[in-house]
């Protein structure tokens, strides 16, 4: 066969960095094949490009649907070096050594408001996945790049002729994951419509994909293997996007609890706030004029449970608060959207404490799905992102809550939303005073919350109480009244609501129904 320059095929939807990559390949002696928009992009940057249609002698047809599905292209990608030279010579097929392909933006298309099924289907890539799979299959001889983030390193290695099999296998593995996720998105989208074309709300096929971010010494317990996986595009301000400033590697339980703390603190925005979590439950929550005061008030709810806990803040962590924490308690993880100058130096004195910076989070959490693994399957539901407003509530007692009581009720309700069921929260003046979590009966949760307050010598006289679900019997109301509670917020909806309301009136308790519950298992 006539000697030719090595061939590189570039056909990308995401054109980030592609001009620099292509120019570097040309400088390294490669001839560039390209298609449609990619070719135009490179030509506009004065990069020499051969159009695929000119190379194959067959034009793009059907509005670009058919352009790379051609033997000269797939034969060049799939040809086994040292095996297929004879057939390549017979059919004038040149080997294609580098393939840079990423796919039509299907995910971005369906995310656009008003996207029609027809528009979505036109953004299902066919030739792209075929080339990706072909190159990935033949990774023994072909370098395949689907992620623009890989261009700089791979360009250096290609220019130095330093690509090895392990690197190409890694790129191929990444590429198969890329097409698997793409196909999963398409299947989920199409199965979200019934036979009449109406959206069903949840897909018939659900194929989430996660990438391993971190391996761990063990899981919840030392005999369990574990790793941390993240979504392809985690949302800003999530535990998956948090940066660790210092400390030991995060454990399985650290990440689970830090996620609980971070999601809880997001419910508070008006004032500096602090959430302390232990075993996925808030054991202290408070807001105040300063972050340090919020921390002290949260800590005072339950100093015993706060030992070895996870502390989250909704403002940049300052040096004064950092010193308070480290001087007052043992802590596993501290997480905040940012840290002020000097904080990392203070934490350096406690080198095992994990300090995380989450970054700012959106004011409104984007809709997403909540997944719970069960043996043999998944439970999938919408995430519980409901935010209660005062106008959503219905006062059912004879006595109407005072303005101060309304503030306490809504604060307690936010906390109860993040506490494992059955959940009872006592709160007053922007802080928790007792939290009862995860009990088999609501009255037991109430007793535990009351005992917690008593143990820390916090008075419950005149405070508010929140329950994540309705009270099935009046004993919970009688117990709350005996503790000193003067306002209660809960969903209502029990067959004994009248009995519950009567009990509240007998104790001169203001009672509010939300009409919505927050079970959390």
N, C-alpha and C positions, 0 to 999 in steps of 0.2 A: 504493500500500500504506500501511496505518496505520503511523505512526512508532512504532518500538519502541526499547528500549534495545539496545545491542550485546550479542550472546550470546557467552558463553564456556562451553565444554563441559569438564568435569573428570571424569575416570574413571581413577583411579590405584590400582594395587596398593601401590606404595611411597608412603606418605602423608607422608613427610618434608617438612616445610615447607609442606604444601598449605594449612593453615588461614590462615597469614599471606598466602600468595599470593592465595587466594580473597577474603579480607577486603579486600585492597588493590584487587582488581578491582571489588568491589562499591562501594568508595569512589570508584573512577574512573568509576562509572556503568554497569558491566556487570551483566547478569542471568546468574546461574549456572545451567546445566543440569548435573545429575549423576546418577549411578547407584548403586544398592545401597550398598555399604560406604562409598564416597566421600561419597555424600549424607548418610549417617548421621553420618559423621565431621564434616562441615561443620555439620550441624544441631546437633550436640552442642556446637559452639563458637559457637552463636547466629548463624550466617551464613545469610542468606536463600538458599534453594536451591529450584529447581524440579526435581522428579523427571522424568527422561526419559520415564517411562511416562505421567505426567500431561501432559507436553508433546505427546507423540505420540498420546495416546489409545489406546495399545496396551500391555497389561501385559507385564512381564517373564514369560517362560514357560520351561518345560523346565529348572527349577532355575537360572534366570539365564543359560542358554546363549544365549537370544535376548532382546536388550533394545535394542541400538543399531543393529541391522541393519534400518534403516527409512528410507524416502525423506526424511522430514522432517529426519533427522539427516544422512544422506549427501548429500542434495541441498543442505542448508545449508552443508556443508563444501566440496563440490565446485563450487558455483555460481560461475561466472565473473562478476565484477562488471563491469557495462557490457555484458554479452552475454546473461545468462540471467534478467534481471529479469522479462520477460514470463511465462516458464514458471513462475518462482517465484511470481508473483502469481496465476497460474491455480491453483496447488496449495497456496497459503498456506505457502510455504517461506520461512523467515527465514534470512538469512545467519548463519553461525557464524564469528566472526572470530578466536577464540582457542580452541585445543584443547590441553588438558594431559592426556596419556594416557601411562601406562606399563603394562607387561603383567603378566599372571599370573606368579607366581614359579616358572616351570618349572625353572630351574636350581637354585634352592634346594630345590625339592621332590624332584628326582631325587638330590640330594646327601644327603638324609636316609637314615640306615640303615633298611632294611626297606621302602623305598618300593616299592609295587607298580606294575606297568604300568598298571593301571586308575587308580590315583591320579595317575600321571604324565599320562596322557591327559586326565583331567579338568582338569589345569592347563595344557592347551594353549589359549592365548587365540585367539579367532576375531574377535570384534568389535573388540578393541583394535587388532590389526594392521591391520584394515580401515580404521579411523578414522585411524590413523597414516599409512597409505599415501595415503589420500584427502587428508588435510591437507597432507602433504608434496608431493603432486602439485600441489596448488593453493596452493603457498607464495607465489605472486604476491599473493594476497589474504588468506591465513590464517597466523597465527602459531601454530606448533606447538612444544610443549615436551614432551620425553620424559624429561629429566634434571632432577630436583629442584634440582641445583646451579645450574641456569640461572634459577630463579625470581626471585631478588633483582634481577639486572640487567634481566631482561625486564619485571618488574613496573614498575620505574622508567621504562623506555622506553614501556611501554604507557600508564602514567599521564600521561606527557608527550606522548603521541601522536607518538612519535619512532621508530617501527619502519620500517626501510627494507628494500628488496628484498634487499640483500646479507645482512643479518642473518637474514631469513626463509629465504633460500637455505641459509645455514650451518646453521640449525636443521633444515631439511628433510634436508640431507645427513646430519646426525647421526642423524636419525630413521630414514632408510633403512638406515644401518649398524646401528641398534638392532634393527630387524626382521630384517635379514639374519642377524645373530648369533643371534637368537632361533630363526629357522627352521633355522639350522645346528645348533644344540643339539638341536632336536627330531629332525632327520634322523639325527644321530649316535646319539642315544639309541635310536630305533626300529631303526636298522640294527645295533645292538649285540646284537640277539636274532635267532637263526635261526628257521627255519620251525616248529620244535618249541617255541619260546618260551624256549630256553636262551640264557643270555648267552654271547657269542662272545669277549669280552675286548677286542677292538678293533672300532671301528665300520666298517660298510661304506662310509659317507660321512663324511669328516673335513673340516670347514670351519672352521679356526681363524680368528680375526679379531684384528687388531692395529691400533692407532691410532698415527699418526705423532706422535712426541713431540719429535723433534729432527731438523732437517736438518743436513748436515755439508758441510764444504768439499770433501771427497772420501772415497772408500772406502779399501780397503786400499792402493790406489795412487792417485796424483793424477789419472789419466785415468778413474777410476771414480766415478760419482755414488753418493751414499749418504744414507741416513736411518736413524734409530733408531725402531723401532715397539715399542709395549708392549701387553701383554694388557689386557683390560678391567678385570680385578681382579688385579693382580700381587700375589704373596705378600709378606708383611712380610719385611724384611731382604734383599730381592733387589736386583740392580743397577737394575732398573726403578723401584724405590721409593727409591733413594738420593738424597739431597739434596746438591747441590754447594755447598760453603761458599765456595770461592774457586777461582781459576785460569782458564786458558783453556778454551774450549769443548772438551768431550770429543770425541776423534776416534773413527772407526770402530774402529781398533785399540785405543785406550784402553778402550773399552767392552767389547770382546771379552776383553781381558786382565784388566780389573778384575772381570769376571764370573768368570773362571777363578780368580782369586785369592780372591774372596769365597766361592765355593763350596768351595774347598780349605780355607780357614780354618774353615769350619763343621764340619769333621771333628774339630776339636780344641776341647775344652771344659774339661777338668780343670784346666789351668794356663794362664797367659797365653802366647799363641802368636803367631808371626809367619810369614807366607808371602810370599815374594818371587817374582813371576812375570815371565817374559820370553817373549814370543811364545807365550803360552798354556800354557807349562810352568813348574812350580815349579823355580826354580834354587836356592832355599834355604828350608828350613823348620825351625823350632825352637820348643821350648817351654821355659819357665824360670819362676823364682819372680817375676820382674818382666818387664814388657813390654819395657823397654830391653835387658835381658839377652837376651830371646828374639830381639829384632831383631839384636843384635850377632852372635849365634850363627848366625842365618839368613844374614846378610850374609857371614859368614866362609866359608860353604860355597863361594861363587862370586862374589867381589867384581866380577870382570870382567863377568859376565852381569847382575849386579844393577844395573849402570850403565844408567840410563834405564828401570828396571823399574817394576812396580806392586807396592806394599807393602800387605798386608792384615793387620789385627789382629782378635783376638777379644775384646778388652777396650777400654774407653774410652781413647783416646789421651791420654797425659799430656804435660806440657810438656817434661820431661826427654828423653823418647823423641823428641819432635818436633825438639828441638834436635840430638840425635844424628844423626838422618836428614839434616837440611839441612846440617849441618856435615861430613858424611862422604861424601855421594854426590849425584849428579844423579838425580832421581826424577821420573817423569811423573805418577803418581797415588798418593795415600795414601788408604786407605779403612778405616774403623773403625765399630763400631756406635754410638759416641758420641765426643765430644771434651770434654776438661776445660777449665775456664776458663783463658784465656791461650793456648791452642793456636792459635786463629785469628790472634791477634796475631803469634805467631812465624812462621806461614806467610805472613803479609802481606809479610814481607821478601823472599819468593820468589813474586811475584805470579803467575807462570805455572804454578806447581805446582798441580795439581788436588787439592783436599781434599774427600773425600766422606764423608758420614755415612750409613751404611746403615740405621740403626735396628736394634733387636734382632730376631733371627730365631727362629722356633719351634725348640724343642728337637729335634723330629722333623720332617723335611721332609715335606710332604704329597705323596702320590703324584701324579705328573704324567707327561706324555708328553714325550719327547725327539724333536725333528724335525731331520732332515738333508735339505736340498734337493739333489736331483739333477736333471740335465737332463731335463725332461719329467715330473717327479714328486717325491714325497716318500718318504723312509724314516721310519717312525714306530715308536717303541719306548717301553717303560717307561723312565723315568730310572733310572740305576744308583744306587740309594740303599742298596745292601746295606752293612750295618755288620757287620764280622767280630768275633766274640767268641772268646776263648781256647777255650771249650768246643766251638766249631765246628771247631777244628783237630785234625789227627791227626799225632802225632809218628811218623815213619817210619824215623828213624835209630836206631842203637844208643844214641847219647848223647842224653839228654833235655835240652832247653834249661834253663838256669838261670833264676831269677826275673828277673835283670837282662836276660838274653837275650830272655825273653818280652816284656818291655817294649819292647826295641829292635825286635823282630820286628813287633809290632803297630803301632808307630809307623811303621816303614818301609813296612808294608803300606798304611796310610792315605795316605801320600805317593804310593806307586806307583799308587794308584787314580786320582790326578789327573794323572799323567804320560802323555804321548802314547806309544802303543805303537810299537815294543817298548820297554818301560820297565824300567829297573834302578835301584834306589835302595840306596845304602849309608848306614847310619845307626847312631848310637850315642849313648847318654846323652841321648835326647830331642832329637836334631838330625840333620839330613842332613849327610853328609860327601862325597857325590858322587852326581850324578844323570845317568843316561844316557837320552836320550829320542828317540823317533821314528826309530829306525834300522831298516834293512831286515832285520838279523839281531840276535838277542839277544846274541850274543857281542860284536858291535860296540858295543851299548849298554853292556855291562859294561866294555869297554875304555875307553869315553869317561868313564863314571862314575869309573873308577879313575884315569884321567888327570886329571880335574877335581880329585880329592882330592889327588893328587900335586902338581899345579900350585899348590895353596893350602897345601901342606905339612901336610895333615891325615892322620894315621895311620889305617890301616884294620885295624890289629891288633886282633883280638877283636871286630870289629863284626858287625852283622847286615846281610843283604842281602835285598831283596824283588824279586820278578819278577812282572809283571802276568799272565803266562801260564807254562805249564810249560816246562821246559828240554828241547828236542828231542834234545840230545846232552850228553855229560858234559863237553865242553870248557868250558861255562859254569861248572861246578862246580870244575873244575881251575883255571880262571883266578881264581875267587873265593878258593880256598884259597891260591893263590900271592900274592894281595893281602893275606891275613891274616884273611879272613872266617871266623867261627866258628859262625855260625847263619844258616840260609837259610829263607825262607818263600816258597812259590809254590803254584800250584793243584794240581800233579800232573796225572796223566791221560795222560801220554805212553806210547806203546808201549814206550819205553825207560826207564820209571820204575825198574825194578830196577837198570838200569845206573847211573842217576842216584843212587839210594840207595846203591849200592855205592861210588860215588865219594865221597859224603859220609862214609861210614863209614871209608874209607881215609884221609881227611883229618881224622878226628875232628870233623866238622862236625855240629851238631844241625840236623836238617832237619824242617820242618813242612809238611804239605799242607793247603791251605785247602778244596779241592774247588770253588772258585769262582774265575773269572778276571775281570779288569777291563780288557779291551781298550778303548782310547780312541783313536779316529781323528779 
